[in-house]
Amino acid sequence: MLTLQFGQCGNQLGYNFFSQLSNDINSRDKILSRDDNYNYTESAIEKWFEGINKDGYRLARTVLIDTEAKVLKNICRQSNLQWTYRSQNLICQTSGGSANNWAYGYLIKGPQFKDDTLDVIRKEIERTDRLEGMLFLLSSAGGTGSGVGSYFIDILREEYPTKTLIATTILPFSSGEVGTQNYNTLMTMAKFNEKCDVNFLFENEQIHSICTSILKNFDANLNNINDVISRKLAAIFQPLENYINANSLVSLIAPHPNYKLASIKSVPYIPANSSIYESSYKWHSHICHLRQTLRIGSLNDIIDIETKKISHAPYEKSYHKYCTSIANVLITRGTSLKNDPIVCDDFEKNDLYPKWMTETRFMHFNQKRRLLNQEKFAALITNNSQIHRSLEIIVERAWKMYIHGAFLHQYKKFGLEEDDFLHSFAKVENIVKNYRELEK
């Protein structure tokens, strides 16, 4: 898998992600045999790293793109005794960022980066025996992740039409980040939905709530948020016993071209001072908790069960309504025992899926080896009707800005036209419409 990191958020997230991957590779599950540990480690190294540099560090299979040097310098200075970046894969210009402007990133900065970036990507692909796909890491709020990222999803879809392109898009906090974030997100979602195979959406606000409510980290910062997102990504992309590559995973998650969005619900997140109590929870509690993340409130409100503590008490199913899913894929990491089996029949029930969805709607994969030496970890990849809600809010806010002409001159001066805005509104509104209609 070739990872492409865009902008400040994408590069900071990428650093956390590769650090967790490397920690997971270096950890050893004492319950498993030496051969099982070795096979897992070799598969993970082959997937994410390529070769070792002269100092004995693993070289991450990733390309870092940014319009400011500060972030790249900072993450490269951080001490790490396990892995590092190939210096030639750091692509940066010192001309002062992308002005939090999708148009500047897409129409100006993107073309400036094109030749250098494509050259590095080709060299990375040539070093691999088998390329599973490309994983984009970016935020939709600023100008580099959104604009330059969108430019390269266009270019790489054209250059590699048969390769699997997977996006990880971080949606901004509802307020307090960037004044133009709703425009930038609108344009990004329109472009990525058209060009990528699946887009994993993460909401900063929701992940921050996990940090404060579950992990009890009341001073949670972006680094803490990136740690949570990284563990979710590691849970679904680290090797599985029944080999499944990126293309197979995408075909299960996004089997219909009108529904390319997904989120990752995971459990458990355990505060450091509570880790000794982890073994008190059985798989049944974890699976039931993930099922409840698909619940809809009585007034059609979202109940964010993922930010609530796991309960030992049985859930009363008869009073709950669940959102409609295009697909659900459950990935469990840890050993299933006779007195602690992994039973996931509830995810196969017809009431979770539209009647016209007759193909494989639910799959479960288990990896006996622990993730980051945590006794149990479960991740539910879900493509369901709740996903449209955050986009609907973004579209509404972007429209309010647009009809008052707010910031439009900043986009038009770099070549973005009225039609470009209207086409993006139409595309994202169509995404929202498709997902909303699943609820009927």
N, C-alpha and C positions, 0 to 999 in steps of 0.2 A: 504494500500500500504506500503510495506516494502522498505525503501530506503537504499542503500549500497553506502557509500562514500569511494572512493579510492584515496590515495595520497594527496598531497598538494592542487591541484586544486579541486579535488572532495570534499574534506572536507571544503575548503573555500566556494565553491559554495553551498554546503549543508547547511552551516550556514546561508548564505544569503537567501536561498530558504525557510528554516523553519522560519526565521525571518519574511519574507514577508507573508507566510501562516498564521502565528500567528497574524500579524497586520491585515490581511484581516478578520480573524475570529473575532477579537476584534472590528473591525469597524462596524458601524450600518448604514444600508441604510434607511434614514428617509422616503423615498418614499414608502417603502414596509411596510406591516403589521408586528406586533410583531411576529406573528406565522411564517411568511415567513422567517424573519431574524433568528428566533430560529431554524427552520428546517435546514436551510443552515448551520448555525454554528455547530449544532450537527452532521450533515453529514461530515463536514470538519474535526471536531475534531476526529470523529471515524476513518476517513481515515488516518490521519497523526500522531495522538498522541494516547498514551495508558496510561491512569491513570494520577495521580497527585502525586508528591513526598511530603515528610513531610513539605517542605517549601511552598507548594501551587503552584509549577511550573508544567506546563504540561510536560510530558515526550515524547520526539520525538520518533516516531517509526522508528528508523534508527540505522545502525551499521557503525562505523567509523573505517577504516583500514588504517594504515600508517606505513611506515618503519622508520619514524623519529618522535620523541615525540614533537618537537618544535611547529608544526602547531596545533596539538591537544591541547596542553597546552594553546596556544594563544587564540584559539576560545572558549575554556572553561572558560578562564578568562574574556572574554568580558561580560560586564554587560547586562543582559537581565531580564526583570521583568515579562516575560510571560511564557517562556518555558526553558527547559534545556535537557541535554542528560542523559541517564541512564549510570552511571559510568562503569557498567560492559560491556557496549557496545562499549567501547573504546579499540580497539585492536592495540597494538603498540609494536614494538621492538626498542631498543635503539642502534642498531648495525650499524647505519650510512647510511640509505637510500638504493636505488636500483641502484645507479651509472648511472642513466639515460639510463638504459640498459634493454630492453624488456626481453632478455634471463635470466638475473639475477632475475628479478621480477617473471617471469613465472616458471622457473626451480628451483630456489633456495628459494626465499622468499615466493612464493605462498604455497608450501608444508609446510613450517614452520608455516604459519598462519592457515593451513587447520583445524585442530582439534578445536582450540579455536573459530575460526570464525563460523564453522558449528554448534558448540554447542550454540553460542549466537543466530544464525539465527533460530535454532529449538525452542529455548525458546521464541523468539519473535513471531514465527508463532503460538506456543501454546497459546499465550496470545490473539490472534485475533479470533473473531467469524467467519470472512470471509476474506480470503486473496485475494485481487484483483490481486496482482502480485508483482514483485520486480523491482525497479527502480535503475539502476546503474548510478552513477555520477562519471565521470573521465576525465582526459586529456590524449590524446594519445601521448604527447611529451616526458614525462619522463619515468622512469622505473617502478614506483609503480602503477600508474593509468593504464598504458598500460599492463605491465607484470602481476602484481598481479591481476588486473581486469580481464585480459584474462584467467588467471588460474581459477578464480572463476566463470566465465561464463561457462567454461567447467564443473566444479564440480557441480554447481547448476542446469545446464541442465540435468545432470545425476541423481542428487538427487531428483529433482522436475520436471519430464518430462512434466507434464500437466500444470504447472504454466506459466503465462505470464511473460516473461523477457524483460524488456524495457531498452535500453541503451541511455544515454545522453553522447555523446562524444564531447569533446572540441578539435577542430583541432588547431594546433599551428600557431602563426604568421609565415609568410613566411620566415622570417630571424630573428636571434637574440635571439632565445630561447635556443635550445639544438642542438649540432652538430649531434646527432644521431636521431633527431626527425622524419626524414623521414622513417628510418628503423622501429622505434617504431610504427609509425602510420600505416605503411604497415602491420606489424604483427597483430596489434590490429584490424584493419578493416577486415583482413582475418578471424580472430577468431570470432569476434562478428557477422559478417554477416552470419557465419555458425550456430551460436548457439542462438542468440537472436531472438525475434519476430519482433522487429522494432528498428532502431537505429536513434535517433534524432541527427543530426550533427549541430554543431555551430562552426563558424569560428571566432577566436579571432579578426582577422583583420576587419571583417565585423561588428561585434558587437562594436568594438572600434570606427568605423566610425559612427555608430548610436550615440554613446556618444558625439563625437565631432561635427558632422554635425547637428544632430537634437536636442540633449540636450544641445548643446553649452558648453559642459564640456571639455575645451581644454587641461586640465591636467588629463584626464581620466586615472584611474589606474585599476588594476585587480578587485578591489572591485566594481567599477562602472560597469565594464563589467559583473560581476556576478549578479549585481542587474538587469540588462537588461535581462539576461538569465533566472533569477529566475522568473521575471514577465511573461515571455513567458511560462514557465513551469506551473506556477500557473494558467494562463489563460486557459490552456487546461486540467489541472488535477483537479482543484477545482470543487465542485459538480455542476451538471447541473439539470435543472428542469425535463427534460425527462431523467430519470436515465440511464446512460451509464457507464459501468464499463471498466476497463483497457482492458480486453479481447475483448470487443465489439469495443472499439476504435481502437485497433490494427488491427482487422479484416477489418475495414473500410479503414485504412491508408495503410496497406500492404497486400492486398488481393491475391497477387501472390508471391510465394516463391523466385522468381528471383529479386524482387524489395522490399528490406527491409529498404531503407533509406528514411528519411524525414527531412524537415526543417520546421521551424515555422516562418512565417512572421506575424508581428503584427503592430498595429496602434491604437491610436496615442501615441507617446512619446513626452511629453510636458515639456519644461524647467520650472523650478519652478517659474521664474518671468513672465511666460506667461500663467499660469494656469487659470487666469481669462477669457481668451479668448477661453477656451475649448468648451463652449456651442455654439460657432459660427459655429462649424462644425457639419453637419448632417450626419446620417448614410450613405447616398448615397456617400458622399465624402470618407468616410472610406472604404466602400466596393469597390469603383472604384480604390482607391489607392492600395488595396490588389490585385485586378485583374491585375493591372499594374506591380506588382512584378513578374508576370509570363512572362513578355515581353522579347523578344530577339532582340538585335540590328540588324540593317540592314547588318552589316558585321559579324553576328553571335557572336557578343560580348554580354556579360552580362551587362544589364543596371540595376544597383542596385537601383531600385525605393525606396526600404525600407529606404535607407539612405537620401532620398530627402524629402523636406517638402510637406505636403498635399496641393493639389491645389483645389480651388473652381471651377476652369474652367473645362468644360467638356473635356473628353479625345477623341481625334480623333481616333476611333477604326480601321478605314478602312486601315490605313497605318502601322498597327502594326502586327508583327508576334509573336505568343505565343509558349512557350515550350510545349511539350507533357507531360501530367500528367497521372500517373496510378490512382491517387486518390487525391481529395481535400476535406478537412473537415473544414468548417468555424464555429468558435465558437465566438458568440457575447455576451458581458456582459453589460447590461444596458437596459433601457426601450425603447421599440419601440412604437411610438405614431402615430396617424392618419396623422399628418402633417410631421412626420419624421419616415417613415416605413423602415424596413430592407428588401430590395429587392436584391436578389442574383441570378437572372436568368442567368446572364452572365457566372457564374461558371458551368452551366449545358450544355453549348453549345458543340456540337460534335467536334469542331475544337481544343478543349483542350485535347482530349483523343484519344488513338489509336483505330482504327476501331474494333480490336478484343476484346476491353474492353467493354463488354456488361453488366456487372454486375453494381451494384450501384457505381457510380464514384464520386458523390458529395453528401454531407450531410451538413445540417446546424442545429446547436443547439444554442438555446438562453437561457441565464440565466438573468432574470430581475434584480437580485441583482447586484449591482456594484462590481467591483473588486478593492479592496483597495480604495474604496470610489471615484473612478474615474468615471465620468458621463458615458462615453462610452469607451469600449475597445474591439477590435476585433482581433482574431488570426486565421490565415489561416495555417492549417497543410497541407503541400503539398509534395507529392511524385512524383517528375517530373524529366525530362531529364537534367535539369541544374545541378543536384546534382553531376554528374560524373566529372565536370570540376575541382573542387578542388582536387579530388582524382587522376585525370590524371596528374596533376602537381606534386603531391607527388610521384607517381609511377615513373615519368620521373627522378626526382631528386634522388630517391632511386637507380634507375638503374645506373645512372652516378657514384654514390658512389660505387655501387657493382662491376661494371666492373673494377674499379681501386683498388678494395680491401680495400677501406677506412673503418676503424673501424671493419672490419670483425673479427679480432683476439679477440676483446673484447666480441663478442658474442659466438665465438667458444670455448673460454676457459670455458664457463659455460654450454657447451653441445649442442649448436645449430649447426646443420649441414648445408652443402650446400643445400641439398634437402629441408630443412625447409624454407630457403630463396626462393628457386625456386617455391615451392608449394604456398607460400604466394603471390609471384608476380603473379602466374597464377590465383589465386583466385580473387585478387583485379583487375587484368586486365580483368577478365571475368565480374566483376561487372561493370566496366567502359564500356565494350563492350555492355552489355545489355542496359544500360541507353543511350549510344550514339545511338544505333539502334532505340530508340524511336523517334529520330529526323528525321528519314528517311520517 
